[in-house]
Amino acid sequence: MSASRQTTLPGGGTRRPSAASRWKFFRRLVDFRQMDFELALHQMLNLCISPQRVYRSFVYHKNTKNQWARDDPAFLVLLALFLTISSIGCALVFGLSFGSLLELVLWVIFVDCIGVGLIISTALWAFANRFLKAPAMSQYVEQSVELGYAFDVHCNAFFPLLLILHVLQIICIKAIAQPWFFSALLADSFWLVALVYYIYITFLGYSALPFLHRTEVFLYPIVGVVVLYLVAVFSSWNVSMSVFRYYGLHHNYPAIQP
């Protein structure tokens, strides 16, 4: 019997399991009926209250489908939907035109979330496979971190960050957009919590892989984040205001204008 399974695709071609899974993922992307939105919403809820449960479901997925990465794009679709909704909220708060809103939506989805996410996940994927793989036992097949799983970890970590920076921060915009020390403290604290939570969920994602060791290194960036937070607070640097100006969101909001 052959040790590697192959899957037949339309047109008579064949794919190994990883390629077949990618084909299944993109096929589902254009057919909402094949997406499990209920599971994706349940995972999003758990990412906010008990992220360890989400990665237990990834272990179950590995045991049943022989891959760590999701084969269902429902989570990514919902993430894009929530980014769109939060961008509409920003547009209402900052008085953006429809054209500016469309530009903002495209930027946060395809640059902030997917583009930056691909850079981060690819870097961590390469780092984990190069430096963190435990020596394989002779009776076990050697495993590697899947690039798709690395991107799933990013998406998982990005969702709570979205809620903190795209929702809670906008709700508190009147308190943040003031030339007060408290405003800088509040804004910088939002960024501290969002980034630390992103790093923590990333750590959980890689520590869930049994063939990796020393995964605590994924927590080390928290030290740098805390140092930058203290520098920003004691220098009264309101990070949120700088970000809003970078995105051009200050033009119709007087408190943020230079």
KAZIPE-V848176 format. One record per residue. BURIAL is I if it has 24 or more other C-alpha atoms within 12 Angstrom, else O. Layout:
BURIAL ; BURIAL
This chain:
O ; O ; O ; O ; O ; O ; O ; O ; O ; O ; O ; O ; O ; O ; O ; O ; O ; I ; O ; I ; I ; I ; I ; I ; I ; O ; O ; I ; O ; O ; O ; O ; O ; O ; I ; O ; O ; O ; O ; I ; I ; O ; I ; I ; O ; O ; I ; I ; O ; O ; I ; I ; O ; I ; I ; O ; I ; I ; I ; O ; O ; O ; O ; O ; O ; O ; I ; I ; I ; I ; I ; I ; I ; I ; I ; I ; I ; I ; I ; I ; O ; I ; I ; I ; I ; I ; I ; I ; I ; I ; I ; O ; I ; I ; O ; I ; O ; O ; O ; O ; I ; O ; O ; I ; I ; O ; O ; I ; I ; O ; O ; I ; I ; I ; O ; O ; I ; I ; O ; I ; I ; I ; O ; I ; I ; O ; O ; I ; I ; O ; O ; I ; I ; O ; O ; O ; O ; O ; O ; O ; O ; O ; O ; I ; I ; I ; I ; I ; I ; I ; I ; I ; I ; I ; I ; I ; I ; I ; I ; I ; I ; I ; I ; I ; I ; I ; I ; I ; I ; I ; O ; O ; I ; O ; I ; I ; I ; I ; O ; O ; O ; O ; I ; I ; I ; I ; I ; I ; I ; I ; I ; I ; I ; I ; I ; I ; I ; I ; I ; I ; I ; I ; I ; I ; I ; I ; I ; I ; I ; I ; I ; I ; O ; O ; I ; O ; O ; I ; I ; O ; O ; I ; O ; O ; I ; O ; O ; O ; I ; O ; O ; I ; I ; O ; O ; I ; I ; I ; I ; I ; I ; O ; O ; I ; O ; O ; I ; I ; I ; I ; O ; O ; I ; O ; O ; I ; O ; O
